[in-house]
Amino acid sequence: MVLAPLLLLSAQAMDAAPPPAHPVATVRVTFDRKGETGVSATGLADIAAGRAITADDPVRVASISKLVVAIAVMRLVEQRKLNLDADVSELLGWTLRNPAFPDRPITLKLLMSHRSGLTDGVDYVLPLDAELRTVLADPRAWDTAHPPGEFFRYTNLNFPVVAAVMERATGERFDRLMDRLVLAPLRIDACYNFAGCSDAAAARAVVLYRAGKPVRDDHRGARPACPVTPASDGSCDLTRWRAGANGAIFSPQGGLRISARGLAKIGRLLIGRGTVDGVRLLTPRSVAQLERPLWTFNGDPKNPNGETGSDPSTGTPFGGFYCSYGLAVTFLATKASGCRDDPFGDGVRRLGHAGDAYALRSGLWIDRAHGTGTAYFATDVPMLAGTQSAFTPVEEALAQGKSGSRH
């Protein structure tokens, strides 16, 4: 799902709104370069089973998945298998172009920074037998008003394309590639769409709820019958996979299942400029590229250089959630008119990513200046506006260390 922030509710709407409910579960881990500095976990991972949540339970962290994909991309760049500035058509084997701007090449850098011109005007959750090339031939997939590179629009569809390029460059299935490049070297028992997690991790899956009803990963301690969206005929034969044909199979845009402790380790990798617990995964130069903003909101509502988010109930743009973005990295506390991207409320510059899907909210943020970070998630989060930012009250509370739970 698209990570869509809420606009500030009017005073009248706030008066009419019911008191906010607490999440089913919340987990928060703070850390620095050396390790964890604090852990809190409240509530239930599975209501029906009465299973308490822990910081080791894997959850679908939504769009933080994109940041982890970016780490893998940078590893392939270091190995000279990918080039951030090359036309991705060369690896895809077919021409990827915005039909309104056929002479403008589309690169990994544009895709990862949401400036490619793609939109979520078509479904990005594709069945196993779908062809990405066919999906992207639909004119509704494209922003025909802005040339690639000149406008920011957060778009989940960018990352199935990134995954397809990765598969074509390596000949490896995306989920296995992510394990080889990032998760296994860091000894994190995590996976995309539960295809590669251990049986023990799959048994501890965090169920996602909306209004108390399970909406995702309610597997009752077992693996899902099909870890991906089944083919159009209902089958789930993963031998149908072909490198680059359908980069959406393992949900690179949001399908990572990882614990809060695992997220904290990813954060510590960034704090360590590519090294964590004695393992070097990236060079400092690659981390520096990840930490470089490629787009910052110009603060002009009449002639904006991008969309900063919208109210999901009205579609009203410019909610101030996205104001600075790089290679699948969000930057917080942007000092520009209309920006409300500081759930911590302290004005400190941070980098990382947020997640929003199936009523889950998640975040991984590091404070480079102080060498500290925070990883958190909550399930069954009400869609309410925060008091001081475009984030929800639950996210503000978790960012600031004020978590709470219903159970």
N, C-alpha and C positions, 0 to 999 in steps of 0.2 A: 504494500500500500504506500501511497505517496505520504511522505512526512509533511503534514500540513498543520501549521500552527494556528492558534486561535487569536483573533483580534480581541482587544480589550472590550469587555462587555460594558454597555452603558450602565449608569447608576440605577436606572429603572429596571433593567434586566437583572442586575445583580441583586436588587431587592426582591425580585420575583423568584429568583432561582432557589431551589431547595438547598439545604446544607450539603456540602460535598461529602460523598461517601469515601471511606478509606479503601485502599487497594486490598486485594486478596493477599498479596505477598509483596514485600519489598526487601531488597538486598542492596547493601552499600559497602564498598571496599575502598579504603583510602591507602595510598602508597607513596613511596619515594623511590629513588634509584636502588636502594638496598633491599627493599621488600615492603610487605604490607605494614601499615601503621594503625589500621583499625578495621574491624569487620562487624557489621550488624546484619541480622537476618530475622525478619518477623513474618508471621503468617504461614500460609499453606501452599506447597507446590502442587498439591492435588487434594481438592476438597473431598471428593468421594472416598479416597483412601485415607483421609485424615493425616496425610504425610506433611510434616513440617518442612518448610523451605530451608535450604542451607546455601552457603556461598559457593558450594561445589556443584550445584545442580545446573545442568545445561538448559538454557532458555533461548528461544528464537529472538535474537537481539535486534531484529529489523535492520535499519539502514546502517548501523555500525558495521554490518557485513561489508559495506563498500570500502571502508577504511582498511579492513584486513585484506581485501582484494588488492588495494593499492600497494600494500607492502609486498605482495607477491609479484605485482607488475614491476615494481622497482628492482626486485631480485632478477627478473628476466631482462630488464634494461641493463643491469650490471653485467649480465652474461652475454650481452649483445644479441639477444634473441628478439628483443623488442626495441622500438625507437618511438619515443613519445611524440615526436614531431612528424612522423611518416604518415602518409595516406594509408589508412587501415585497409583500403581496398586491395592493396598489394598482397596482404596476407589472407584476407577473406576469400579471394579468388573471384570476386565480383565487385562491381562498382557501387559504393555507398555514397549517395549524394542527396542533398535536399533538392527536390525537384524544382524549387524556385531559384536555386543558386547552383546550377550544375557544374560551374567552374570552380567551386570552393571545396578543396579537399577537406575531409574529416579525419582528424587524428585522435590518438589515444588521449592526448592532453585535452582536447576539446570535449571528448566523451566523459572523461573522469572529472572534469570541472563543470559539467552541465552547461556547456556553451556550444554544443554540437548542432543545435537546431532541432534535435529530436524532442518530442513531447510524449506524454502518456495519453494521447488521444486514441490509442489502440491498446488492447490488453497486453500487458507484459508478462502475465502468468500464462505460459504457453504449454499445451499438451506435449507429451513426449515425442510425438511424431510431427510436430510443427516444423516448418522451415522458416528460419529467421529472415532470410532473404525475401520471402513472400510477404511476411508481416511488414517489413520496412518499405515495401513497394506501395503500401497504402498511403495516399497523400495525407490522411488524418494523423499519421505519425510525425508530421513535420510542422514546424513553425515557418510559415512562408513569408512572414513579415520582417524577419531579422536574419541577416546572413550569419553563417557559422562563425563563432568567435566574437560576436558583437553583442550578445545578450545572454544573460544567465536565467535559466529556467530549470529548477530541480526536476529531474526526469529519471524515473526508475529504469526505463527502457534503455538508457545508455549502457547499463552494466551487463545485460545479456550480450550486447555487442562486444564489450570489453572481454567477457569470458570467451566468446567465439574466437576473437583474435588470439587470446592466450592458447586456446586449444589448437588453432592452426599453426601457431609458432612452435609448439612442442609436440603435437600429436597425442597429448594426454587428455584424459577426461578431466573436466574442470574440478570436480570435488577431490579427485586423487591428486591433482596438481596443487591444489591449496594445501592439502595435507603434507605433501612432499616439501613444498617451498616454505611454509610458515608453521603449521600446527605441530607436525612431528618434530622438527628441530627444536621447538620450544617446549616440547613434552606437554602439550595442551591436548587433553582428550576432548576434542571438539570436531565439528563436521558441518558440512552444508547439506541440509535436508536429511539428516540422520543416516545417510548412506555409508558413512565412514566412521561413525562413533563406535566405541566399544559397547558390548552388551550391557555392561554396568552403567555406562553413561546414559544409554537409551532408556534403561529402567528408571532413571532418576529425572526424566524429562519434566520440565515445568509446564503445567497445563495453562494455556492462556484462556482467560474468561472475559466475557462482556456481559455486564449486568448479572453476574453470578452464574452464567451458563457457559460451558466449555465451547470454545470456537476453534481451538488449534492444539494439537499435540496431546490429545486425550487418549493415550495409547495403553493405559492401564498396566504400565510396567513392562510392556513388550515393544518390539520394534513396529513401526507402521507397516501395514500390509504392502503399501507401495510408497517409497520414500519421495517420489516425484509426482507431478501431475500426470495421471494416466494418459495414454494415447487416445485418440478420438474414438477408437473402438472399445475403450475401457481396459485395454491390456496394459501390462507394466513390464515389458521386456526391455531391460537396459542394454541388451546387445544391439538394439536399434541405433544406439549412439553412433554418430559420425562426427569427427573433429570439426567444430565450427558450424555445423548445420543448425544447431539450436542451442545457443548459449544460455537460454533461460532455464534449462532442465533442472539445474541444482540451485536456482534462486540466488545468483550472485548479488542481487540488489538487496536481499534481506533474509536469506535462508540460513545464515550461520547459527548453529546451536552451540553455545559456549557459556561457561559459568562466569559469574562475576569475578572470581579469582583468575580465570583465564583472561578476561578482559583487562584486569589489572596488570597481568604480565605483558600484554600488548602495550599498555600504557608505559610500563617500565622500560620496555624496549625503546620506545620513542624518547623517554627521558634520558636513557643511556646512549642516545644517538646511534642506535643500531645494534647495541649489545645489551644482553640481559643474562644474569646468572652465569657469566663466562661464555655465553654463546653469542657469536657475532653473526647477525643475520643480514644486516645492511651496512654500507659504509656511511660515515657521517655526511658525506656529500649527498647521498640518496635521501637521508632523513631531512637534510636541509631543503631538498626539492619538495618533499612532502609538506614542509612547514612554510612554504612560500605562497602567499595569497595570489591567485590568478584573476580574481574578480572581487571588487569591493563596490557596494552600492553607492551610487552617486548622490543619494538623498534627494533626488528631484522627482516628485510624484507626477509631474507633467511630462517629463521626458526621461523616464527611468532607463537605466542600462541593464535592468533585470528585475525579476520578481522576487520579493523578499518573503513570500508565503501568503496564504490566504485563509480566510475563515471558511472551514469546510461546510458550514451550514448555508452560507450565502454566496460563496465564491468571491467575495470582496477581496481584491488584491492588496498587497503591501502591508502585511501584518508585522513586519519587522523581525521575523525569525531568522531568515538568512540575510546576512549583510556582508559577509566576507567568506570566500571559499577558494580552495586550491585543488590539489589532486586527491579528491575524495576526503578532504579535510575541511571542517568548518572552524571558523575563528570567531570567538566570542568577544562581547563588550566593544562593538564597533562604535566609534564616535562619529556618527553621521545622522542627519535628520531622518526621523522615522524608524530608526533601528531600536529594537527592544530585545536584544539577543544576549542578555546577561542574567541567567537564572540564579547565579551566585550572589548577585546584588552588590558586588564590591568594586566593580569597574576594572577588575584585573583581566588582562589579555590571556585567554586560554585557547587551546586548539584541541580538536578531537572530532567527535561526531555524536549526533543524537539518533534515536530510533523511535519509530511510531508505527505500530501495526497490531491489529487484532486487540485493541485496547491495552496493549503493552506500551510503556514508555521506558526508554533506556538512554544512558549517556556514558561516554568515556571522554574525560577531559583532563588535560595536563596543563599545569602552570609552569612553563619553561623557566621563568625567572626564579622561581623558588624551588624548582626540582620536585614538585609534588603533583599528585593526581587523584582523581576520583572516578570510580566505576560504579554504576548503579542500574537497577531496573525495578519496575513495579508492574504488577499485572492487574487488570480490571481497573484501569484509571479513568475516572470521569472526564468528559471533554469540557473542561471549564478553563476560563482564562486565568492566568496567574495575576498576582497583585502587582508585580513589578517588572514583568517581562512577557514575551509572547509564548513562553513555556507554560505548562500547566502548574497549578499549585503543588501537585505531588512532585513534579520535577524540581521545582524551586526548593521544596522541603528536603529532597534527597541531596540536591547540590549543596545545600547549607547544613546537612547533617541533622535534619529534623524529621526522620522517617516515622511512619506509623502504619498499622495494618488493621484490617477488619477482624481477623481471627487470632 
